[in-house]
């Protein structure tokens, strides 16, 4: 699997030997750049950014650091190394050889899965396009741009699959990925979370922690796919996705640390006093957390899903880390769901395990989210404060699945719609909360300087110091 970094489109898929495919992708490339200039972080196109670029899939090549102007970033197509004699790992075709081409009977379903994943990548760039102006430091600005260019590369990864394996339909879908836009009234992005505005850095950190973590689980599910080119594409994407979650995890932790510092200085946790001091109080951080966590939960789909059962049975999309499970076929097993009983209570229902795949993956996601909570709460514990950040119940504020539009409190207890409406300002960001958070967002572009509402990171990028010149403005 040789990497070619000299072509207009860097790749390790032998693009040069497939002139038809190469021409099709080179035709799409200017459209992508037009989209980037129009809806990416375009005000910083002249700046040189200290970016990590993938030039191959081995450990030496996937993380090459240098200054790059973002429009000159080498967006490439890289698939993880092909496994010899890889076999289908789950479902009705368990143990059979994986597919190198798309089976006709699964063509439309696989295309839909790839398009849905592909649609999220440019959507997040569009959501974040204006954040650069209010970056709390050069370090954070560089991390934002790293996330942006890698989401662009992940779009390329999905577009390659559409062009290479789905003919004219795939080419048309690839064009439409650049025609839908986040929050557009007429042509919005496919999934609702990717139409939410991200106009402050607290939302950005929440998004990269919670929503990109959903992305990790979706990619891990697709990395199990029997369609081998899709599996290999997603495996390589996961190496880059880890940094996005790191940005969110450490970002939220730094916001909490700075708030603790000011609480100690002032000797109070009073919201008004803390806001006067220019930091974000813990209850407001919790409200943002409630909003983005509950929004991201919906991305997994319904808790009882015939689509999920079909994907699993046919080997299209599995469970993350399928090797950890004892039963890879799940033909006879079942799962117990907790559902609303329609009378303000909860009832149990057993459903086939295959229908519960979304819920099984969602549970794994929640466990993964809790790891960050433990790190953030350690800051509070070490500082001697009793306050703890908490994840709301998976029933809270849902719009998909059995709990969709069922009012509950953050602990998951069903309540009346009247009580929810009366108390939601306690649980979710209000317009005043958002206005306050916006008010402290001021761009800090001096080397080594940090906005007053966030603590410095523990270390810099790629062994560089924290006060390194991560961005060179021209």
Beta strands, then each sheet from edge to edge (+ up, - down):
strand 1: 48-53
strand 2: 64-69
strand 3: 334-340
strand 4: 346-352
strand 5: 471-472
sheet 1: 2+ 1- 5+
sheet 2: 3+ 4-
end
